[in-house]
Amino acid sequence: MRVARLHAVGDVRVGHEADPVPTQGQSLVRVTAVGLCGSDLHWFSEGGIGDAGLSTPLVLGHELAGVVQGGPQDGVRVAVDPAHPCGRCEHCLEGNRNLCPTVGFAGHGRTDGGLRELVAWPTELLHPVPDALSDADAAMLEPLGVALHAMDLARPRLGATVAVVGCGPIGLCVVQLARAAGATRVVAVEPLAHRRAAAVALGADVALDAHHPDILDQVAEATHGRGADVVVEVAGNDAAVGLSVHAARAGAKVILAGIPGQDSTTFPASVARRKGLSLLLSRRMKEMYPRTTRLVERGVVDVRSVVTHTFGLDDSAQAFAVADARTGLKVVVEPGA
């Protein structure tokens, strides 16, 4: 099979390797679509993310869909849950599989991801998708699940004002989920003009330039002077976290869903303390695939318009370059193309 591996910063090479052989409890999946995530870009441009670094060549890609090859589910189109928790620890047994301390995750550490033609993956982590969803739609269920988990933590009340700081693909999903959850005002904050336009097209009432010198005044005006009831930060940098704290009203929730490149985050503590904010950190997702599948199938969330670029596996290096330049929204690689 063909495989795209990251060998060093910016060094993605496509080569041939032996086909994987499923072990007990696994199925073979022919990969049809892989979305490139912001965390993949940290690996590509920095050689790691947080406290994890590149030690051996790694196959990236954790937003993936495919078709089962062989076995009882032969021919079934599936979305692949990239997280493989132990299922036995206290966190797993409490339903917090995303907090499992020994979780394996596709495209992270030493666990190869989806940028290859075939993967052998636990059968229980394969979720059938309806024909109404394209391969790219099915791959987008993972970032939608991350957005949905953040919104589950936020729990906005009906009629709430929700601010979304960072409008990449996950942020654009949050915009739509906030509207679906009954927010009567959704304020998007994003430095890139084409992403601001996408936020408005997908339901934001207003989209503000994060780099505007008067951004704090603009956020205050957009939230009618009271601040947002819920702020979801999906940018992964200290400036966005600080802006989120300032954008929140007293007593609000601030959900930190962005992943910083460095293993630290800072925020204006005096502002957060005076406002009595609840800062919640969102890690990946729980059991979201049935819910995200229904949301997309019923048209509650539009993930298809978020995909702006598609490449074949042989053009993986170019796909990463385009994604890293952030000239579009979601970049998808189709290994079978």
Beta strands, then each sheet from edge to edge (+ up, - down):
strand 1: 2-8
strand 2: 11-16
strand 3: 26-36
strand 4: 48-49
strand 5: 52-53
strand 6: 63-69
strand 7: 77-80
strand 8: 83-84
strand 9: 104-105
strand 10: 118-122
strand 11: 126-128
strand 12: 161-165
strand 13: 185-189
strand 14: 206-208
strand 15: 228-233
strand 16: 248-256
strand 17: 278-281
strand 18: 307-312
strand 19: 330-334
sheet 1: 1+ 2-
sheet 2: 10+ 3- 6+ 7- 11+
sheet 3: 10+ 3- 19+ 18+
sheet 4: 4+ 5-
sheet 5: 8+ 9-
sheet 6: 14+ 13+ 12+ 15+ 16+ 17+
end
